[in-house]
Amino acid sequence: MWQPEPDWVELPSGTGTSTVGLWRTALGGRPVVVKRLAAPQPGDPAALRDVGHSGYWRREADVIITGLVDATPGLRGAPASAEEDPEGITIVRDWVEDAASSGLFLALCMGRFAAAELPRPKFLARHLMRDRIDRVARRGGWPTLDRTTVADVADHLWRRRGAMLDLLDALPQVPQHGDPTGANLPGRVDDDAVAIDWATVGTGPVGGDLGYLSLSSREGFEPLLDAYLLGHPGADRDQAVLGAQIVAVYTALSRAEWALARAATGEGALASKYRHPAVAPHLRALQRQFPHIEALLQL
C-alpha cells in the first residue's frame, strides 16, 4: 500500500474524493510537492470515471502525462511528473513560489488562455458549472438562504438555474482553468501565470473563469473584465460579461449556502453567525455580486 514518507510535510489539500493528500518535500535538493490520487473503488461516485465530468479522478495526471499545458499562453503548468500504480497515481511537481500577482495580471492571463488553440482531448471537463450546480441540487439546493434577506432572490435564481445553465452552454466555449484563484495561480514565468492545480481544466463559457476569479480578487469587476478582454480581444464583451455574471453569482450563492448551513448547526440565531470568520468572507463576496444579481433578474 502506498504511503507518504515520514519526513514529508503535509499541506492543506482539496476535498476531492480522489485526493489522498498533499505533501512538501525535496528530491535531490529540489523542493517539490507530492500529490496522491486514489483510483476509484466499487461504490464510489460514477462521476469519478466520467472523463467529461468535473470530478474525473485522473484529469490532473492526464494533463501532466500529455503535456497539455506545458507551454500554453497565459496560463501554464509547473514542471511535473505522474507515476501510476494499481492503487492510484502519484504526482510530483516543482514547488512554485508565490509571485503575488495582481488580479488584473491573472485576468489578462486567463483571457490569453481562453483565446488559445488548446487541443481537445477527451479528458477535458466540458460542463463544469452544470456539474457543480447538480452537486448542490443533490444536497437540497440553497435551503439555508431561505432564512436570510436574500431568500426571494435566491429562490428565483435557483428555480431559473436550468435556463441560466442553458445560456452558458450557448456562449462560445473556450479553454478554461476551472478553478482560478490566487492560490491556484501562484507563479509567474515571463508573461504567463503558473497554475498548480489542473483538475478541472476544460472548456467552458467565455468569461466563466473571469467570474470565478472575481470572487476572490481585490480588484473590481470592470477592471478585471478589461484585462480579460485585453488578453482575448476576439471575445464579445457582452458575452464575456454574461458568462462571468452567471458563474460568479451562482458560485457565490452556493458558497454562502455552504458556509451558513455549517454555521446553522450551532446554537443561536442564524443572523448571529453572519460575522463568523468562516461565514463573513462568503457573505461579503455575495454582497459584491448584487449588481450582477440584478442583471440576471432581468433575463
Steps between C-alpha positions, in 0.01 A plus 500: 500500500626846406606718793664844525854514633528583874694823440253649252315809622125473450328794331132598488336320209172521316188306584492296182391141545817369335754718680678303771728782605757764415855526636809718462844344487827516308643264241869540435489841661212609276188615693193318373138428586366146495131438437342159529184405310309181583346296221119464524372200690170311473228714652673831427305765305472423130619853420853400598518282188319743267777661294291809422377557856663763718571233761690261269761353731813500285465816292791679666728204433386477138578869453855435620549181300384660174685828560174681422589825677879487503526802269150644463474880481367689800484206740746214513577210729801456725751224411354176630490123458235237566560135592213251496461179699204264562377712794523845346735767369779697665562849363829675570528864395746778562426730789367830363593816685226757547550789258226707669340569163217750483149404396544714189804300390318172562193620309722597207664155510164324510386700200810393307442139603134520391612624159750214456459211258501230765484135390172335599584159651206306633599548864422874502217613729216613273211608724663625818228736626226251420687235700547738792136606508388138470710423808331783690161370387576153636567665835162673496575832331526817711260438792699701755485809280121478535554624857687814393415834341596365154238225522277624218791570266664166577173315443446670164854432379490141623179432308659663193824303525421279198440800277820665622704189432349487152615858446852399600493206260394733216802728547828438314681215675863582569790344692466560872693407813182439696626597847693825451578639843813676612599188694475287187684752281796592719795508261618708210731426209556795266149614396320184612348394831596157633212287626545214746163325478355388165239256629212694341663624179273482199274709282233734623316826429703803407538709816442202729848499650479876539185473708662240724815710548296811583367334816844499663664799331550836666443684175156599379321314224533762225882524517520121509272480196713750310813298578332174392389654170846644445628143514215372282425788260288277278244441774167681495476724807131434570551125472797510737299706748209255492728199547678667790177616667330161501809317623575759770143530631421130516839420651467775762148388599609137525800592715285717727253214539781258586651731762167593660378140509809397696464792741126441544564177691630698796301675769345840443313677225630469147548878475745484788731285286541755221822638647651161568843483330393190307186675372575871463737474198236310302232754586726790401571328170127455450434868575746594225284306256184705555541697173542171312202349682286796395611449138412130509159574646420693182567198274 
